[in-house]
Amino acid sequence: MKLFFFEFKKLLSRRYLKFIIVLLLFINAFNIYENYDLFVTPELTLFGDEYGSYEHMRYEMQRSYFGEITQEKVNALTAHIEKAKKAQVETSNAPWNRGFFRVPGADRRAGEALMEELERLYTYDERIVAPLLEKNREFEETETSAYAARLAGRIKRIYSERRITEYYRVNEYRPLLEYKLSSLLALLICVYAASGLFAGEREAKMYALQKSTLFGVKRLFFIKLAVLAVFTAVLALVFYAEDFAVFSVCRRPSGLHMPLWSVNDIWGNYEYSPLGISVGGFLVLLWPVRSIGLFTASMFTVLLSVLLRRTITAFLSSLPCTAVLMALTMFTDGVFSYLRWFEPVTLLIYPRLAENFIVKNVADLPVFAHELAPVGCALLLAVLIALSFVLYKRRNAYA
């Protein structure tokens, strides 16, 4: 255990590492605030006020309808919209004090948008579940293979009991789920940290001392990997916690307990997501999934660190390697599509897999993409660890 803490302390003491982490955390927070704070629309010209005031009033209107979707709330909102329409005609959009906004036209538009969202949530089972189960029944009747039967059974179990009965600002979590810059910045830090994991020992002429330790090379190798794994998980937690905190301030979302399939806005939706989990549960799930992706991607740098003699060479060589890994996620056709299920960057964009209904036939078993990708990445991780260990032992034998 002492060796673990010693190696962890040594990793953190790498030159410029702490400064890089702080700098990239600042860049990440600044990017969220600048690009995901409030979306300005042409409607603002009607209000003659800052968009922050408009957004605050829109939030107050929405908050008054939080909770269970009831007929009383729908009737109240309908009456409010009709009152705003009447006032808009009578006063020609003059200021009024019977709504949330300064002009009735804004109340009408915001109310109609809210009504549309309430209707979309409340009719989820009619719009999505019922047609999907009907198509599934037809598929089950026309297809006779064992795979078709298993797939139809899975679809029934996943979708048959889905309902949405509450309204919250759950769509404001959508940018957080789709946000990718924090994963990229964390990956760059992991690559920088991993580049000196073994090349740094070679630069410091530490091989003779390593061979004299208890259990020798093998023990030290896996301790170093454990240190990198813990560092990666903690780093991912810090970045994703910052994402959640800054997005919560900027977007003011609510409804972590709402089901994932209730998220649906102009940027896309999770209505067909095969994951039966809450939004909060999915945000928690993203941490270990993305941590595995970061650690696996870092293992390519570890491999270079084992092979090369200098830390700076390992780092610079790992950058194009990382770029290639990211580019592989773009191959979706033909034989190259299977590379995605063994590619660690796929886990960094995990919401794409959980959002869509993507199923693969694996030995006549229907396996969804969000299930397949972590398994494939784990297999790649095992291969990279084994290969790195074999090369590390060989390099030490001739050191």
C-alpha positions in Angstrom: 0.0 0.0 0.0 2.9 2.4 0.7 4.2 1.8 -2.8 0.8 2.7 -4.2 0.7 6.0 -2.4 4.3 6.7 -3.3 3.6 6.1 -7.0 0.4 8.2 -6.8 2.3 11.0 -5.2 5.0 10.7 -7.8 2.4 10.9 -10.6 0.8 14.0 -9.1 4.3 15.6 -8.8 4.8 15.5 -12.6 5.9 18.9 -13.9 3.0 21.2 -14.8 0.3 18.5 -14.2 -1.5 20.4 -11.5 -1.3 23.6 -13.4 -2.7 21.9 -16.5 -5.6 20.4 -14.6 -6.6 23.8 -13.1 -6.2 25.5 -16.4 -8.4 23.0 -18.3 -11.0 23.0 -15.5 -11.3 26.8 -15.9 -11.5 26.5 -19.7 -14.2 23.9 -19.4 -16.3 26.0 -17.0 -15.8 29.1 -19.1 -16.9 27.2 -22.3 -20.1 26.0 -20.6 -21.0 29.5 -19.4 -20.3 31.2 -22.7 -21.9 28.7 -25.0 -24.7 27.0 -22.9 -25.9 29.8 -20.7 -29.0 31.2 -22.4 -30.1 30.9 -26.0 -31.0 34.3 -27.5 -33.9 34.3 -30.0 -35.4 36.9 -32.2 -38.4 37.1 -29.8 -36.3 39.2 -27.5 -36.8 42.3 -29.6 -40.4 42.3 -28.4 -39.5 42.6 -24.8 -37.0 45.4 -24.7 -35.2 43.7 -21.8 -32.2 41.4 -21.1 -32.7 37.8 -22.0 -31.9 36.8 -18.5 -35.1 38.5 -17.3 -37.1 36.7 -20.0 -35.6 33.4 -19.1 -36.3 34.0 -15.4 -39.9 34.7 -16.1 -40.2 31.6 -18.3 -38.7 29.6 -15.6 -41.2 30.9 -13.1 -44.1 30.0 -15.4 -42.7 26.5 -15.8 -42.0 26.0 -12.1 -45.7 26.7 -11.3 -46.6 23.6 -13.2 -43.9 21.3 -11.7 -45.0 17.9 -10.4 -47.8 15.6 -11.5 -49.6 16.4 -14.8 -53.3 16.9 -13.8 -56.4 18.0 -15.6 -56.6 21.0 -13.3 -53.1 22.2 -14.3 -54.0 21.7 -18.0 -57.2 23.7 -17.6 -55.4 26.5 -15.7 -52.8 26.8 -18.4 -55.4 26.7 -21.2 -57.3 29.6 -19.4 -54.1 31.5 -19.0 -53.3 31.2 -22.8 -56.8 32.3 -23.7 -56.6 35.3 -21.4 -53.2 36.3 -23.0 -54.7 35.9 -26.5 -57.6 38.1 -25.6 -55.4 40.8 -24.0 -53.0 40.7 -27.0 -55.8 41.5 -29.4 -57.3 44.2 -27.1 -54.1 46.0 -26.1 -51.9 45.4 -29.1 -49.1 43.8 -26.9 -49.2 46.7 -24.4 -47.7 45.9 -21.0 -50.0 44.0 -18.7 -49.8 42.7 -15.1 -51.9 39.5 -15.3 -49.2 37.1 -16.4 -45.5 36.2 -16.0 -44.3 38.6 -18.7 -44.6 42.2 -19.5 -46.6 41.6 -22.7 -49.4 39.2 -23.3 -47.8 37.9 -26.5 -44.9 36.5 -24.5 -47.3 34.8 -22.1 -49.2 33.3 -25.0 -46.1 31.9 -26.7 -44.5 30.6 -23.5 -47.8 29.1 -22.4 -48.3 27.4 -25.8 -44.8 26.0 -25.7 -45.4 24.7 -22.2 -48.7 23.1 -23.2 -47.1 21.4 -26.1 -44.5 19.9 -23.8 -47.1 18.8 -21.2 -49.0 17.1 -24.0 -45.9 15.4 -25.4 -45.1 14.0 -22.0 -48.6 12.9 -21.0 -49.2 11.2 -24.4 -45.9 9.3 -24.4 -47.5 5.9 -24.1 -49.9 6.7 -27.0 -47.3 8.2 -29.3 -44.3 5.9 -28.6 -45.1 2.8 -26.6 -48.3 1.7 -28.3 -47.0 1.9 -31.9 -43.7 0.4 -30.9 -45.4 -2.6 -29.2 -47.8 -3.0 -32.2 -44.8 -3.2 -34.6 -43.1 -5.6 -32.3 -46.2 -7.8 -32.3 -46.2 -7.9 -36.1 -42.5 -8.6 -36.1 -43.0 -11.5 -33.7 -45.7 -13.0 -35.9 -43.9 -12.7 -39.2 -40.4 -13.7 -38.0 -39.8 -17.3 -36.7 -36.1 -17.4 -35.8 -34.9 -17.8 -32.2 -33.2 -14.4 -32.5 -36.5 -12.7 -33.5 -38.3 -14.3 -30.5 -35.6 -13.1 -28.1 -35.6 -9.6 -29.5 -39.4 -9.3 -29.3 -39.3 -10.5 -25.7 -36.7 -7.9 -24.8 -38.7 -5.1 -26.4 -41.8 -6.2 -24.5 -40.0 -6.2 -21.2 -38.3 -2.8 -21.8 -41.2 -0.8 -23.2 -44.5 -2.2 -22.0 -44.7 -0.4 -18.7 -43.3 3.0 -19.7 -45.3 6.1 -18.7 -44.6 9.8 -18.0 -46.9 11.4 -15.5 -44.8 14.4 -14.2 -43.4 17.6 -15.7 -40.1 19.2 -14.8 -37.4 21.1 -16.7 -35.8 17.8 -17.5 -35.0 18.9 -21.1 -32.4 21.3 -19.7 -30.3 18.2 -18.9 -30.0 17.5 -22.5 -26.9 19.7 -23.2 -25.2 18.2 -20.1 -25.8 14.7 -21.4 -24.4 15.6 -24.9 -21.5 17.7 -23.6 -18.1 16.3 -24.9 -15.4 18.9 -24.2 -14.8 17.9 -20.6 -14.2 14.3 -21.8 -11.7 15.5 -24.4 -9.9 17.7 -21.8 -9.8 14.9 -19.3 -8.4 12.5 -22.0 -5.6 15.0 -22.8 -4.6 15.1 -19.1 -4.7 11.3 -18.8 -2.5 11.0 -21.9 0.0 13.6 -20.4 0.1 11.7 -17.1 0.4 8.3 -18.7 3.2 9.3 -21.0 5.7 9.4 -18.2 4.5 6.3 -16.3 7.3 4.1 -17.6 9.4 6.3 -19.9 10.0 8.5 -16.9 11.5 5.6 -15.0 13.8 4.9 -17.9 14.9 8.5 -18.0 15.7 8.4 -14.3 17.7 5.1 -14.6 15.5 3.3 -12.1 15.5 -0.2 -13.6 18.1 -1.6 -11.3 16.1 -0.4 -8.2 12.9 -1.8 -9.6 14.4 -5.3 -10.1 15.5 -5.3 -6.4 11.9 -4.7 -5.1 9.7 -7.4 -3.7 8.0 -9.3 -6.6 10.2 -7.1 -8.8 8.8 -5.8 -12.1 5.4 -7.5 -12.0 4.3 -5.9 -8.8 5.5 -2.4 -9.8 3.9 -2.6 -13.2 0.4 -3.3 -11.9 0.7 -0.8 -9.1 1.5 1.9 -11.6 -1.6 0.8 -13.7 -3.7 0.9 -10.5 -2.5 4.4 -9.8 -3.3 5.5 -13.3 -6.8 3.9 -13.0 -7.5 5.7 -9.8 -6.2 9.0 -11.1 -8.4 8.7 -14.2 -11.5 7.9 -12.2 -10.9 10.9 -9.8 -10.1 13.2 -12.7 -13.3 12.1 -14.5 -15.3 12.7 -11.4 -13.9 16.2 -10.9 -14.6 17.2 -14.5 -18.1 15.7 -14.6 -19.0 17.2 -11.2 -17.9 20.6 -12.6 -20.1 20.0 -15.7 -23.1 19.3 -13.5 -22.5 22.3 -11.2 -22.0 24.8 -14.0 -24.9 23.5 -16.2 -27.2 23.5 -13.1 -26.4 27.2 -12.5 -26.7 28.2 -16.2 -29.7 26.1 -17.3 -31.6 25.5 -14.0 -32.7 22.0 -14.8 -34.9 19.9 -12.5 -36.3 16.4 -12.4 -33.4 14.1 -11.8 -35.9 11.4 -10.8 -37.7 11.7 -14.1 -37.2 8.7 -16.5 -34.5 9.1 -19.1 -37.0 8.7 -21.9 -38.7 11.9 -20.9 -35.8 14.0 -22.3 -36.8 15.3 -25.7 -36.0 18.7 -27.2 -35.1 20.3 -30.5 -31.6 18.7 -30.4 -32.9 15.2 -30.2 -34.6 12.9 -27.8 -34.3 9.7 -25.6 -37.9 8.6 -26.1 -36.8 5.3 -27.7 -33.8 4.7 -25.3 -33.7 1.1 -24.2 -32.2 2.1 -20.9 -34.8 1.9 -18.1 -33.2 4.4 -15.8 -33.8 7.9 -14.4 -31.9 11.0 -15.6 -30.0 11.1 -12.3 -29.2 7.5 -12.5 -27.9 7.9 -16.1 -25.7 10.8 -15.0 -24.2 8.6 -12.3 -23.7 5.8 -14.8 -21.8 8.1 -17.1 -19.0 8.4 -14.6 -17.8 4.8 -14.5 -18.5 4.3 -18.2 -16.5 7.3 -19.3 -13.8 6.5 -16.7 -13.3 3.1 -18.4 -13.1 4.8 -21.8 -10.5 7.3 -20.5 -8.4 4.6 -18.9 -8.5 2.4 -22.0 -7.6 5.2 -24.3 -4.7 6.1 -21.9 -3.4 2.5 -22.2 -2.3 3.3 -25.7 -0.1 6.0 -24.3 1.1 3.5 -21.6 2.1 1.2 -24.4 4.1 3.9 -26.0 5.6 4.8 -22.6 6.8 1.2 -22.3 8.4 1.2 -25.8 10.0 4.7 -25.9 12.8 6.1 -23.9 11.7 9.7 -23.3 8.5 11.0 -21.8 8.1 13.9 -24.2 8.5 11.4 -27.2 5.8 9.2 -25.7 3.5 12.1 -25.2 3.9 13.6 -28.6 3.5 10.1 -30.2 0.3 9.5 -28.3 -1.4 12.6 -29.7 -1.9 11.3 -33.2 -2.8 7.9 -31.8 -5.5 9.5 -29.7 -6.7 11.4 -32.8 -7.0 8.2 -34.7 -9.1 6.7 -31.9 -11.4 9.6 -32.1 -11.7 9.3 -35.8 -12.6 5.7 -35.6 -15.9 6.6 -34.1 -16.9 8.1 -37.4 -16.8 4.8 -39.2 -20.3 3.5 -39.1 -20.6 1.5 -42.4 -19.4 -1.9 -43.5 -16.8 -3.9 -41.6 -15.5 -0.8 -39.9 -18.7 -0.4 -37.9 -17.6 -3.2 -35.6 -14.5 -1.2 -34.6 -16.8 1.1 -32.6 -17.7 -1.6 -30.1 -14.0 -2.0 -29.2 -13.1 1.7 -29.4 -12.7 3.5 -26.0 -13.8 7.0 -27.3 -17.2 5.4 -28.0 -17.7 5.3 -24.2 -16.9 9.1 -24.0 -20.0 9.7 -26.2 -22.0 7.0 -24.4 -25.3 9.1 -24.5 -25.4 8.5 -28.3 -25.6 4.8 -27.7 -28.2 5.1 -24.9 -30.3 7.5 -26.9 -30.9 5.3 -29.9 -32.5 1.9 -30.4 -29.4 0.1 -31.8 -29.3 -3.6 -31.4 -26.8 -6.2 -32.7 -27.1 -9.9 -33.3 -24.4 -11.6 -31.1 -24.6 -15.4 -31.4 -28.4 -15.1 -31.9 -28.7 -12.9 -28.8 -30.1 -9.3 -29.2 -27.5 -7.0 -27.6 -28.1 -3.3 -27.4 -25.2 -0.9 -28.2 -25.1 0.5 -24.7 -24.4 -3.0 -23.4 -22.0 -4.1 -26.2 -19.6 -1.1 -26.1 -18.4 -1.4 -22.4 -17.8 -5.1 -22.9 -15.8 -4.6 -26.1 -13.8 -1.8 -24.5 -13.1 -4.1 -21.5 -11.8 -6.8 -23.8 -9.5 -4.2 -25.6 -8.3 -3.0 -22.1 -7.3 -6.6 -21.2 -5.4 -7.0 -24.4 -3.6 -3.7 -24.0 -2.6 -4.5 -20.4 -1.3 -7.9 -21.3 0.6 -6.5 -24.3 2.1 -3.7 -22.2 3.2 -6.1 -19.5 4.9 -8.5 -21.9 6.8 -5.7 -23.6 7.7 -4.1 -20.2 9.1 -7.4 -18.9 11.1 -7.8 -22.1 12.5 -4.3 -22.0 13.5 -4.8 -18.3 15.3 -8.0 -19.2 17.6 -6.1 -21.5 17.9 -2.9 -19.4 
